[in-house]
Amino acid sequence: MNYDVAAKKRKKDLLNNKTKIQFLEDQQNIRLIRELLQTLYTSLCTLVQRVGKSVLVGNINMWVHRMETILHWQQQLNSIQITRPAFKGMTFTDLPLCLQLNIMQRLTDGRDLVSLGQVAPELQVLSEDRLLWKKLCQYHFTDRQIRKRIILSEKGLLDWKKMYFKLIRCYPRKEQYGDTLQLCRHCHILSWKGTDHPCTANNPESCSTSLSPQDFINLFRF
């Protein structure tokens, strides 16, 4: 009976002609609707063929008709060709290569770099740039950590991309903050980075220590 309950629930959600027409007109979430229809069709097949007619409510021909309706909707969805709206203006790939690389260097997560490379073939080539991955490794990890996880390519060069993903599995990445709190070890005053406080030390800059959020919380622990 669980199959019957599940099938009736999906039937209530999906066997709605108004909903079907709306999706066909809007052409939105087609992949999701296709998956839901396939799940519903599979459930109905299980009810009709495997579980038996005894659990079905109503005439068997009615259930067969519903299955045929689902198949018809699937055919309509498969025949839809998504048309992308015309876009007039500059895109990321229209920028000079030096600017594209400059923007990509601002990404601090290797996963974002990989995702960006999947957008277009030309971006995929740029996302493999060794300098990008070298800077990511040097940004997040110390020289000692990098030396311990050296990986060479077939050409005998450092494979910075593989090293990056090896390093993130072995060590925590550098934490990033929009603003950084600093603690003056001389007068024990907290201040934001870039702001001054009336420190009496001869060299106030040497007395400042950056605090992470966890370091800040630790100040209140006794």
C-alpha positions, 0 to 999 in steps of 0.5 A: 500500500505504500506504493499506492500512497506515494503514487497518489501523492505524486499524481496529485502534484503532477497530474494537473493539466494547468501545471503542465501547461505552465511549465511547457509555456515558461520552459523553466525547471524542465529537467526537474519536471522530467525527473518527477514525471519519470519517477511517477511513471516508474511508480505507476508501472510498479503498481500495475505490473508488480504489486497487482491490480488489487491495490489500485483504486478505480478501473485499470484502464484509468491508470493505463490512460494516466501512464499514457498521459505521462508518456505524452508529457515526457515527449512534449518536454523532450521536444522543447528546445531552450532558446537563450535570450539575445544578449547585447553587451560585453561578456567575461570572455570578451575581455582581454586575456590579461584582464581575465587572468587578473580577475581569476587571480582574485578567486581564493577557492580552487573549486571556483576556479575549476567551475569557471573553467567549465563555462567555456573552452577558452576559460578552461584553458585559462583555468589551467594556468600554472601561475594561478594555482601556484598563487593559490598554494602560496596564499593558503599554505606555508612554504614548508607545507608546500615542500612536503607535498610536491607533485611533479607533472609528466614534464618534470614541472611542479603540478600546482593544481594537483598540489593545491587539492592535495594540500587542502586535504592535508592542511586547513586553508588560510582563513579569510576575513573582510576586516581584521581585528588587531591586538596591541601587545603593548597596551592591550587595545583592540582595533581594526586593521588600518586604524590607529590607537594612541599607543605609547610604544616606540614602534607600535606597528611591531606590537600589533597582532592580527586576530582571527574570529577564534582568537577573539573568542579565546580572549573571553575564555578564563 
